[in-house]
Structures are given as structure tokens and as C-alpha cells.
Amino acid sequence: MKGLKLWIRAFFLIVFATLKMALPAQAPDRSPDAAFIREIYDQALSDGRCYPWLKDLCFEAGHRLSGSPGAEKAVQWAKAALDTLGLDSVWLQPVMVPHWVRGAAEQVQLTGSKKYGAFRLHALALGGSVGTGGKALSGEVVEVKTWEELDRLNERGIRGKIVFYNRPMDATKIRTFEAYGGAVDQRSSGASRAAKYGAVGVLVRSMSLRLDDFPHTGALRYDSAYTLIPAVAISTNDAEKLSALLREEGRATVSMQLDCQTLPDVLSYNVVGEIRGSEFPGRVILVGGHLDSWDVGHGAHDDGAGCTQSMDVLRIFRRLGYQPRHTIRCVLFMNEENGLRGGREYAREAGRKGEFHVCAIESDAGGFTPRGFGFDAAEGVINPFFEKVSGFAELLAPYGLALTRGGGGADIGPLKSQRGLLSGYAPDSQRYFDYHHAASDVFDAVNQRELELGAASMAALVYLLDKYGL
Amino acid sequence: MKGLKLWIRAFFLIVFATLKMALPAQAPDRSPDAAFIREIYDQALSDGRCYPWLKDLCFEAGHRLSGSPGAEKAVQWAKAALDTLGLDSVWLQPVMVPHWVRGAAEQVQLTGSKKYGAFRLHALALGGSVGTGGKALSGEVVEVKTWEELDRLNERGIRGKIVFYNRPMDATKIRTFEAYGGAVDQRSSGASRAAKYGAVGVLVRSMSLRLDDFPHTGALRYDSAYTLIPAVAISTNDAEKLSALLREEGRATVSMQLDCQTLPDVLSYNVVGEIRGSEFPGRVILVGGHLDSWDVGHGAHDDGAGCTQSMDVLRIFRRLGYQPRHTIRCVLFMNEENGLRGGREYAREAGRKGEFHVCAIESDAGGFTPRGFGFDAAEGVINPFFEKVSGFAELLAPYGLALTRGGGGADIGPLKSQRGLLSGYAPDSQRYFDYHHAASDVFDAVNQRELELGAASMAALVYLLDKYGL
């Protein structure tokens, strides 16, 4: 009977083990966390500062391309605003930044159309473009939608001409950043790839899903192996019009005069403020955005929103009297748009000081309604990190937040080698590219509640990371 | 040894049963559904019609309060648009509707303030309000935020005065409809509750979370036991100003002149179009919105969006050559705003014809980015119904859609007694009350992609309901 008893014992042990495997572990008591997160949202929605701050930034500094007077004003404004919060420290971190200037307004026009005569295109020089040397540059337009078409046309089809890149962003992508990713190579590398075949200039269809008259600028990268040729973005409406005209009339000629140039580097700053951690002062949880913008509109969504949300995270913690275990730091990076010098300098300096970034969260996708956070980290650590933050999902779901793999931000990218966690705040993306890098990116395009909900969402994630670590 | 063998057998049987209980059932092959839903979104986002339709509706019919020429134009426009789609039938369903008219613009002004002198308030008569009989009505203003305050003031504090309801929507609610629900009683029943104590008129703080100059109208309901007194909404900015003035100066007097009146009922129509079901023609899946609006702005979000999305659902199915098993019907209801006559008549007629509505889906929460669907049904059927649709969750999640309990729509409410499923399309709610019932609810406030994504989301749900039934 001893054998039978052992069998019975083994039987129950295995049944219990199987059941235990299959059932979820006892849930920890989340109610104090839920209550504190609720306080964060209450504070952000009833007494938030990011919206009035954004208004000040937009109207006092205005647009603020690296090296411009607007950028300098923004640095001083942001430091002064952080100085009012009673933080443990606020400082400016020096960094040399590129200084590209647009100069006089672009003159880009279609000439000699049978149907339209001459008409002016809504155009903006791409950031970093060379100018046309004080005179107009003229050429026949060749439209291409793919690199294969460009390569097929080759020298023979392209030499002396102006290449017109007209591949639209793919409207069927649900996440508009994917659509952007599938088209932006035209803007970033189109000039040099056309110059390789002897083109004299480049027109690029604006990176926008909307049909309207706003040209959208953005950085280009020249390949120094080829002649540097001028490049402009034209509005989506004008791209459609020009394409139709090429079909109808068989040919089109464009003249362009750009006054832009690159001047010597300028001293500028990342603006930093922090609440020192009581237990782990050398372990940092970072929230940030970039303070520079393009030189049109207000740079309200890109990225005034991310800056003022990050500032409000610190203010919310101070207002609620929360003493973090880790250092919580707000960093407003300079020069994300055309150089990333601020992000690189920040990571270098952090390395010199031996600071470890537990998590860096960037808000640089607009001030829209929250949808969640994306997470990234070095191979080997991302799996346990993501498993850890997935434990926060239930607490964040009531606020419409989903936690996903993949994400981050340009400015925090250089911190990846520290092997901490990186996170990109992910608001709804549907309207972002309507405003991105265009004169339409103004304060009025930002909704107060959507902006405030973003600040609260970031603060909620920071709170959980601070409490539970990684 | 036989006993032992039986034990061993029982042991394995129980271990397997335990494991089976604990593991999810084998997932059905969802790939054809996923592929078809992808086609629906592709069609809506690359070739959608709801946005140009909305533009036509807003600019050709304009605003369209029940009984107005705009409403009549909208009926004709919608029928003509549905007629182009090659549906199985399109018809007008007659219904008598109330006919309230605003008349000449409201004159509402604060008089005799020490600080401001006289100033005009941004005001709109509430829908259904009586007028002031061709002359101005004047009274001292009494501010209240709660019903308890009103009751405490009583006859003595209220007789001969104008009651000013100034309880704001609660900004800390994440779902703005909850904030609306917590404040709208002031608008709907404030007039009669003040008249009970002898008030001569009513000012109501607009139902909006935004501080701006737009007054937001909306229906009031008089209690016939008390005198019908005139009632207007004032803008949130003016409500703040008036409240501050009462604090600073101790008293305020307002004069109001309203020209509005209720005329005899008018013949109008629900507009209906359908694709007949091949297997269950008498079992209907309904998509709809309401065609009437208030008499300011364009009624673009409320509810031009829902109407044109519903129309686009039928177009998408026709365009993709989809033959439904159930009848798929688009209903544009008349008179949601101030009577619900269209919704009631529709349900009555459906009852007479013996039609069963498997599911009725209403889009009446604006043309914003999709967040999901809410579901409701009669007690006794909601649980199995919700369990069934929860099975669709995985297919809809890639499009940002969550399925939740609770929801529906005013127009489809009368169908609840059929004991089918009701669903409210739930877009993001953050911006809705910025525009709701105000002159700011214009075509330009609607984003094309957000609108199109809604149409696709509704079509995706209809497809799954049609394929799997309830």
C-alpha cells in the first residue's frame, strides 16, 4: 500500500503544480498606485501648466531653429520657467550647434506652362540645402516616384534637369509614422542621389498625408561625393498640380532661387532641471523633448508640446509633494532637427559623470491624445525590461495607454549604449504630419486637454518606474 | 495491480483535463477576416467618400435644425448621394418633426457694471426656449452651482431674478461624456427648476471644457407645471467673467431679448438606404447617425460625421463587391437634437414590418480618431452578445479599437426592446465638447483621416457581425 500512497501523493502534487502554473500569480495591491496616478491626472487636468507654457514658448520665442535668435530666447525662457518650480537644480549644458539660415523667401516657380502660364509654387528650402548663388536656377522637371525610375533615367535622362520626387506617403498605413518612414528617403537623400546623375536641383513632395498648400521642410543629408545641389519641398497640392501638368503638357520648366546658407557653428544649450533622488541620486529617470524647431510656424507640436509636457512632469511631482527615489530629470535638447548635437552631448556628459539612465522617455510625436508608450533597449536587456513595464499595463489602461515594444526618440538614442530603458511617448498619430515642419504647426493646432493628458501619462509612467525600478 | 493501473489512468486523465481547462481553446483561423478588414481600411483611407460628402453636406445644406430649409436640403442631398451607390433600395421615411426657430439674434447683455459698463454676452437661446415677447427682459443675476444652492435660495432669493447656472464640466474626467453628463442637467432642467421659485430667466454656462467665446446651445425640457421662462447658454469665457464680476461688485443685472418660438410641426424624413441580405433579408445590421443639427456652425462633428461615415460603410461594401448575409442598412435619422421623432418612428415602422435588428450601430460622438465600440442590449441578452463580440477583439485591436460594455446612441435607443445588440461607435472624446452645439462645429474642425478611420471601423464591425451573426 506504500506504493499506492506515494502515487496518490505524487498525483495531488502534480495536479496542484499544473494548476499553479496555469493560474496567474496573486496580484499585488495596486490601489495606492492607482490613487496616486489618479492624483497626477487630476493635477494635470485641473491645474496643468504645459498649455500656458506652450503659449508663452510659441509667442515669446516663436520658431527656434538651432543657432537662431528664437532658439536663444527659448533657452532663456525655459530656464526661467524651470527656475520657478523649486527644483533641486536647473542648468544650461553648452553645446555647439550648426547654423543654417534660410535667408530671403524662396522663389520657386513653374514657367512656360500652356495652361497656367507662370505660377509660383508653395515651397520651402530643405534644411541644410545650399542656395542658388544669388541668381535663379532653371531646368526642365523630371518626375520620379521610385529609386528604380531614377536609376533607369540615369545621366541621359537627368543631367541638367530638376528632379521632382513625388512618391506620396502611403495613406493606408494606420500608423502615420510608418507612412512617413516609407517616403522620407526622398527628402533626406534625394538631392545627392539626383546630383549623382547630374541633376541641377530637386523638388520634393511634402511629407504630409493632407492635400493642402503648406510646404513641409526638414533636413536633407548631402553625400559629399557629389555636387551639392539646391533642394526644396513643395506643397502636396502643388505636387499634384505639377504632376498633372507633366501628364497633360509632356514637359514643365521650373526656376528656383534660394538664399539659404550654412554659417559657422554657434554656442547653444540643452536646458536641464531635476529633482534629486533620495535613494539613487546617480540613477536618472529622464523626461524630455527638443527645444529647437524648424524656422516656420511655432514648432508647437514639434516639439514645444514635448518640452512643456516634460517640464510639467517635474512641476506635478513638486506640486504633489512627491520625493522620488531616483533622480527625475527634465531635458530640453537643442538641435534635434538638424544635427542631434544636443542629444549626443548630453549622453557624452552623462557618461563622463558616470550617471546611469534607468529610463529615458522622449515626447516628440506631437501633443495629441495619448495612446501609449513604446519601449526599446539594448539586446539582452529589452526582454526583462519590457516584462517589468508590462506589469504596469493594468494601471495605465484606464487612461487609454497601451505599452508596446519598439519606440524611443532621436535625442535619447545616444543613451542606448548605457543599456537602460528607452521609451517614446506615443500620442495618436493621425494629425501629426498635417503640421510637421510646416507653417501650420502653431499653438492653435494643439488641444489643451490632449496636451495635458500627455504630461500626466508621462508622469504616471515615471512614478511607476521610480517606485518599482527596473 | 488493477487498482494501480486505474489510478495511473485517472491521474493522467485529470492532469490533461486540468491543463486543457487552463489553456486557451485552439484559435480559429482569422486570416481571411484579417485580410478583408485590411481591404476595408485600404478602401476607406485611399478612396473614401465620407470626407468630400461631409464637405458637400456642410456647404450645400449647412446647418439643419429639424423643420428648417437646411434640414430639407440635407434630406434631398443625402438621398441623391445614396442613389449613386447602386444600393438595393433607397427611400425616405416620413416623420413629423418639431419646428423651433431662433428668430433674430439674441441680445443678452450685462448692464450697469462699475467695471465694464454694459457689455454684450456671447449667448445662444437654448433649443426650445420661449422668447421674450418682443421686448427685453431684465433682472438681477443670482449665480448657483448646485441644486442645493438653488433650493436654499428659494422663492425669497430667486423671485424676479435671472438664475445663472455656473457649474463647469469636470475637467478631471478622462471621458468627456462623463463630464458632460455631470453638468448638462443645468441646461436641460434648469429653466423649470428656477421658474418653480419665480425666476424670470436663466443663463447657463456652456457645456464645454474649453475657455473660449463660443456659446453652446442644446435642448431644454420645460416642466409644464411651471411658467416657461427664457433660457440662454453663455460662453465659458463670459461665465467666468460674470462670476468674477459678481464676486467683485456684489451684484449684476442682465437684460435679454430672445425672438425664438415654436411653430407647428413639419413633415420631414429619415433617409434610408440598404443592401439586402442574401440569407436573412429580414434581419438587419444598421449603421447610422442623425441628419439634423443645431442651427449654428455646420453640425460637422454632430453629426455630419456619423451620417457620412454610415453612408461610406455601404459604399465600401459595394466597392469591394461584398454580398452580405444580413441586410445592411444605413439610416440617417431626423430630429435627434430636439425630439427624437426620427428614431422613434424608425423603430415603430421596423416593428410594423417585423424586422429584427441584429445590431444597430450609431456614430454620434464626432469624427475623431477611433478608440472602439461600446455595446448595450436588453438584460438577459447582453452577456452572451458581449461575449460573442469580444471574440472580434483581436481582429480589431490593430486598428486601435477596444470593445467595451455600455454605449449606444439616442436614435437607436428605441430599438432596444427588439432585444438585439446596440452599439455606439466611440471615437476619442477629448475635443468633442469644444465643438458640440456651437458655431465652431464646422467642416474644418474635422480631420479627414480620423473621419475615414471611423467609417472603416464601423464597416469592419458590420462585416464581422454579418459573417458570424450573434
Contacts between the chains, C-beta under 8 A, distances in Angstrom:
chain1	res1	chain2	res2	distance
A	3	B	4	7.0
A	4	B	3	7.1
A	4	B	4	6.4
A	4	B	7	6.9
A	7	B	4	6.9
A	7	B	7	5.7
A	7	B	8	7.3
A	7	B	11	7.3
A	8	B	7	7.4
A	11	B	7	7.3
A	11	B	10	8.0
A	11	B	11	4.7
A	11	B	14	7.6
A	14	B	11	7.6
A	14	B	15	6.1
A	15	B	14	6.1
A	15	B	15	6.4
A	15	B	18	5.9
A	18	B	15	5.9
A	18	B	18	5.0
A	18	B	19	5.9
A	18	B	22	7.4
A	19	B	18	5.9
A	19	B	22	7.1
A	21	B	22	7.7
A	22	B	18	7.4
A	22	B	19	7.0
A	22	B	21	7.7
A	22	B	22	3.0
A	22	B	23	7.2
A	23	B	22	7.2
A	41	B	172	6.6
A	41	B	174	7.0
A	42	B	172	4.6
A	45	B	171	4.8
A	45	B	172	4.8
A	46	B	171	5.4
A	46	B	172	5.5
A	171	B	45	4.8
A	171	B	46	5.4
A	171	B	449	7.4
A	172	B	41	6.6
A	172	B	42	4.6
A	172	B	45	4.9
A	172	B	46	5.5
A	174	B	41	7.0
A	174	B	398	7.0
A	174	B	399	6.0
A	174	B	400	7.2
A	174	B	453	7.6
A	176	B	449	7.7
A	209	B	449	6.4
A	210	B	448	6.9
A	369	B	369	7.0
A	369	B	428	4.9
A	369	B	430	5.0
A	371	B	400	6.9
A	398	B	174	7.1
A	399	B	174	6.0
A	400	B	174	7.2
A	400	B	371	6.9
A	428	B	369	4.9
A	428	B	428	6.7
A	430	B	369	5.0
A	430	B	447	6.4
A	430	B	449	4.8
A	430	B	450	5.1
A	430	B	453	7.0
A	431	B	447	5.4
A	431	B	449	7.6
A	431	B	450	7.2
A	434	B	447	7.3
A	447	B	430	6.4
A	447	B	431	5.5
A	447	B	434	7.4
A	448	B	210	6.9
A	449	B	171	7.4
A	449	B	176	7.8
A	449	B	209	6.4
A	449	B	430	4.8
A	449	B	431	7.6
A	450	B	430	5.2
A	450	B	431	7.3
A	453	B	174	7.6
A	453	B	430	7.0
